[in-house]
Amino acid sequence: MIRFLVTTVLFSTLILGVFTAKAEPTAAQALQQKLQQIDTFSAHFTQQVFDQQQQILQQAEGELNLKQPELFRFETTVPENNIFIGDGQSLWFYSAELEQLTIYDAAAEVNRTPFVLLTSNEPALWENFNVKQQQQQFIISAKDSSSQVTELILIFNKTALSEMRVMDINQQLSVFKFNAVQLNIPLADSLFQFSPPEFTEIDDQRSRN
């Protein structure tokens, strides 16, 4: 199973709705303005994962689709196929190689992934984070030291997100670079639904919460 999904499943459309980061209202408002221009986001990505010594642990590539509100599909195609979907209620992680599907409750597992944070329009979630701005770069840091994602950096090229960096609780850095970006194109809701193939081993964590 690819490491970045073990650590950052443990980033999540790019609309925050009403944003209430108290520490940096100017930075938060600037970020909100950028995100409000994006209804959907579709892109190819490359990813590198670095350890604390800046050594590369893994490389991957795939496709990212985001839709306001609360919908995302993150699929790796290289080196192996993994699918990570958020439908607003649940998080679905499918490993094609292992033929395994794990399902999480989105509300209970919000700290596992920046995708969930970025697709949420719940101001209460963002009260747990500080926001700083350096030109076209926004640094979002967790106030809770036990958060799985300790820092999230969003880098924009005008209105489009061009790069994202995720630092996890183990101090491993995942760098995502986006290309072939398409903004505000129609994306069917079916893209954010998942039906497991026959004989898939399913671990439904929702029933344990």
KOLBA-275193 format. One record per residue (C-alpha): x, y, z; residue number from 1. Coordinates in steps of 0.001 Angstrom, whole numbers, plus 524288, in hexadecimal, padded with zeros to 5 digits. Layout:
<sites>
(site (X Y Z) NUM)
...
</sites>
This chain:
<sites>
(site (80000 80000 80000) 1)
(site (80594 80D02 7FC36) 2)
(site (80B6D 81453 807AC) 3)
(site (805DA 82194 80476) 4)
(site (7F82D 81C65 805F3) 5)
(site (7FBB4 81610 812C2) 6)
(site (800D1 822DA 81830) 7)
(site (7F8BB 82D2C 81171) 8)
(site (7EC80 82502 810B1) 9)
(site (7EF3F 82554 81EEC) 10)
(site (7EAF0 83F06 80AB5) 11)
(site (7DC52 84054 80458) 12)
(site (7D0C9 8506D 7F0BC) 13)
(site (7D56E 85BD9 7F4C7) 14)
(site (7CA19 86340 7FAAB) 15)
(site (7CA41 8672C 808DF) 16)
(site (7BD84 86EC2 80943) 17)
(site (7BD6D 87790 81535) 18)
(site (7CB70 87798 81A07) 19)
(site (7CE1E 87B69 82820) 20)
(site (7DC8C 879D7 82B02) 21)
(site (7DDD7 88387 83638) 22)
(site (7EC9C 88535 83698) 23)
(site (7EE4A 88A7B 828D7) 24)
(site (7E18B 8906A 823CA) 25)
(site (7E846 8972D 81865) 26)
(site (7EEB8 88AAA 813AD) 27)
(site (7E234 88309 815E7) 28)
(site (7DA38 88CC8 80E20) 29)
(site (7E3F8 88C74 802DE) 30)
(site (7E386 87DAB 802B1) 31)
(site (7D4C0 87DCF 8033F) 32)
(site (7D420 886DF 7F784) 33)
(site (7DC9C 87DB4 7EF93) 34)
(site (7D51D 871A6 7F367) 35)
(site (7C7FA 877E9 7F0B6) 36)
(site (7CBCC 878F5 7E264) 37)
(site (7CCCA 86A27 7E14C) 38)
(site (7C0B7 861B7 7DFFE) 39)
(site (7C807 85607 7DA6E) 40)
(site (7D651 852A4 7D8DF) 41)
(site (7DBE6 847EF 7D02E) 42)
(site (7EA66 84542 7CE3E) 43)
(site (7F528 83B61 7CC4B) 44)
(site (7FEC5 83ADC 7D792) 45)
(site (80C54 83606 7DAA4) 46)
(site (8102A 8335A 7E8A6) 47)
(site (81CA6 83192 7F044) 48)
(site (81D77 82D85 7FE7E) 49)
(site (82967 831C3 8065D) 50)
(site (82E3E 82D7F 813B1) 51)
(site (833EB 836B6 81DF8) 52)
(site (84133 8361E 81733) 53)
(site (83B04 83A5F 80A4D) 54)
(site (83D36 82CF9 80469) 55)
(site (832E7 82881 7FAB7) 56)
(site (82AE8 81D3D 7FFF5) 57)
(site (820EE 81C0B 7F51C) 58)
(site (81C61 821A9 7E846) 59)
(site (80EFC 82093 7E239) 60)
(site (805F2 826C5 7D84F) 61)
(site (7F789 826E3 7D55F) 62)
(site (7EB43 82F1C 7D42D) 63)
(site (7E464 83831 7DDC2) 64)
(site (7D656 83CBB 7DC55) 65)
(site (7CF96 845CA 7E5FD) 66)
(site (7C1C9 84B08 7E644) 67)
(site (7BB49 854BE 7EF61) 68)
(site (7B681 85124 7F94C) 69)
(site (7BD82 845CC 7FFD1) 70)
(site (7C015 83D12 7F3FC) 71)
(site (7CD72 83840 7EFC6) 72)
(site (7D3A4 82CFC 7E85E) 73)
(site (7E232 82AA2 7E9CD) 74)
(site (7E72C 81F7C 7E155) 75)
(site (7F51E 81AE6 7DFAF) 76)
(site (7F8BD 813B8 7D337) 77)
(site (80779 81261 7D55A) 78)
(site (80DB8 80A88 7DB6B) 79)
(site (800F2 803C1 7DED0) 80)
(site (7F27D 80691 7DE42) 81)
(site (7EC33 80C14 7EA87) 82)
(site (7DF88 813AE 7EB5B) 83)
(site (7DBEE 81CF6 7F65D) 84)
(site (7CE41 822D7 7F5BB) 85)
(site (7C6D2 82C0D 7FE9C) 86)
(site (7B825 82D25 7FC59) 87)
(site (7B52A 8365A 8079C) 88)
(site (7B0F6 82B71 810A9) 89)
(site (7BB65 820FA 80F65) 90)
(site (7C989 81F58 80B43) 91)
(site (7CC36 813E1 80231) 92)
(site (7DA0D 80E9E 80077) 93)
(site (7DB9A 803AA 7F68B) 94)
(site (7E838 7FC71 7F36C) 95)
(site (7E6DB 7F57A 7E658) 96)
(site (7F33A 7EDA8 7E894) 97)
(site (7EEA0 7E866 7F5A4) 98)
(site (7E032 7E828 7F1CA) 99)
(site (7DD21 7EEBB 7FEBA) 100)
(site (7D3AA 7F9AC 801EA) 101)
(site (7D3AA 80164 80EA0) 102)
(site (7C85A 80A8A 8119B) 103)
(site (7C937 81572 81BBF) 104)
(site (7BF15 81EBF 82138) 105)
(site (7C2B0 82C10 81B9A) 106)
(site (7BEEB 833DE 827A4) 107)
(site (7C622 82AF0 830F2) 108)
(site (7D26F 82A3C 82887) 109)
(site (7D369 83852 82425) 110)
(site (7E130 839D6 82990) 111)
(site (7E618 82EAA 82112) 112)
(site (7E5DF 83623 81456) 113)
(site (7E77D 843F8 80F49) 114)
(site (7DDCC 8409C 80475) 115)
(site (7D309 8403B 80E9B) 116)
(site (7D779 84D0C 81487) 117)
(site (7D816 853FE 80786) 118)
(site (7CADC 84F72 802EE) 119)
(site (7C3BB 852B3 80F75) 120)
(site (7BB7E 85ED8 8113A) 121)
(site (7BB0A 85D14 81FFE) 122)
(site (7C18E 868CD 8268B) 123)
(site (7C32E 86119 83322) 124)
(site (7CD34 8583A 82CA6) 125)
(site (7D5AD 863B0 828C2) 126)
(site (7D5AF 86995 83646) 127)
(site (7DFBD 85F0E 8395D) 128)
(site (7E985 864BE 82FAB) 129)
(site (7F1D6 870E2 82DDE) 130)
(site (7F3C1 876EA 82061) 131)
(site (7FF25 87EF3 81B52) 132)
(site (80178 8848C 80DCD) 133)
(site (80E28 8867A 8064C) 134)
(site (80A60 88C45 7F913) 135)
(site (80387 8811C 7F1C7) 136)
(site (8067F 87748 7FC6B) 137)
(site (7FD8D 8743E 807E3) 138)
(site (80283 86CE5 813BD) 139)
(site (7F82E 865FF 81BEC) 140)
(site (7FCFA 86048 828BA) 141)
(site (7F5BC 8580E 8329E) 142)
(site (7F42A 85D47 8406D) 143)
(site (7F2A1 84F6B 8458E) 144)
(site (80008 848EC 84672) 145)
(site (7F9C4 83B83 844F1) 146)
(site (7F3A7 83E9A 837AB) 147)
(site (7F7C0 8350F 82D01) 148)
(site (7FA2C 84095 823DA) 149)
(site (80276 84AA3 82AFA) 150)
(site (80479 85411 81FAF) 151)
(site (7FE40 85601 8126A) 152)
(site (80428 85F53 8085E) 153)
(site (7FC38 86393 7FC7C) 154)
(site (80344 86A55 7F148) 155)
(site (7FB41 87118 7E6CB) 156)
(site (7FE44 87553 7D8EF) 157)
(site (7F472 8805E 7D782) 158)
(site (7E76C 879CE 7DA8B) 159)
(site (7EBDF 86BB0 7D8CD) 160)
(site (7F212 8631E 7E317) 161)
(site (7FF69 85F2E 7DDBE) 162)
(site (805D7 8586A 7E945) 163)
(site (80256 852EA 7F682) 164)
(site (80B46 84E99 80172) 165)
(site (806B3 84646 80CC1) 166)
(site (80EAA 8442A 81917) 167)
(site (809C8 838FE 82177) 168)
(site (80B4D 83618 82FD7) 169)
(site (81745 82DAD 82CE1) 170)
(site (81DF7 83931 8262E) 171)
(site (81CDE 832F8 818DB) 172)
(site (81A84 83CBA 80DEF) 173)
(site (811ED 839B5 80225) 174)
(site (8138D 84318 7F6A6) 175)
(site (808CB 8431A 7EC69) 176)
(site (80AC1 84A78 7DFA3) 177)
(site (7FEF2 84C6F 7D6E3) 178)
(site (7FEC0 84DA9 7C819) 179)
(site (7F478 84D1F 7BD4D) 180)
(site (7EBD8 8548D 7C6D3) 181)
(site (7DD9E 856E5 7C31C) 182)
(site (7D534 85FFB 7CB3E) 183)
(site (7C672 86060 7CC41) 184)
(site (7C3A6 855E2 7C235) 185)
(site (7B7C2 84D01 7C3FF) 186)
(site (7BADF 8412C 7CC78) 187)
(site (7B078 836C8 7CE2F) 188)
(site (7ACFF 832FA 7DC14) 189)
(site (7AF02 824BB 7D80F) 190)
(site (7BD99 82776 7D78D) 191)
(site (7BD2F 8289F 7E658) 192)
(site (7B630 81BDC 7E8D1) 193)
(site (7BC59 80E8B 7EA57) 194)
(site (7B73D 800CF 7E83D) 195)
(site (7C111 7F66A 7EC60) 196)
(site (7C433 7EBAD 7E2A4) 197)
(site (7BFB3 7DDE9 7E585) 198)
(site (7C7DC 7D6A2 7EFA1) 199)
(site (7CD03 7E341 7F5A1) 200)
(site (7D0B7 7E219 803F3) 201)
(site (7C95A 7ECF9 80B08) 202)
(site (7CCEF 7F2ED 81818) 203)
(site (7C1F9 7FC39 81BF2) 204)
(site (7C756 804B4 826E3) 205)
(site (7BAC5 80C9C 8279E) 206)
(site (7B40E 8021E 82F8F) 207)
(site (7BE99 80323 839F2) 208)
(site (7BCA1 8118B 83CEA) 209)
</sites>
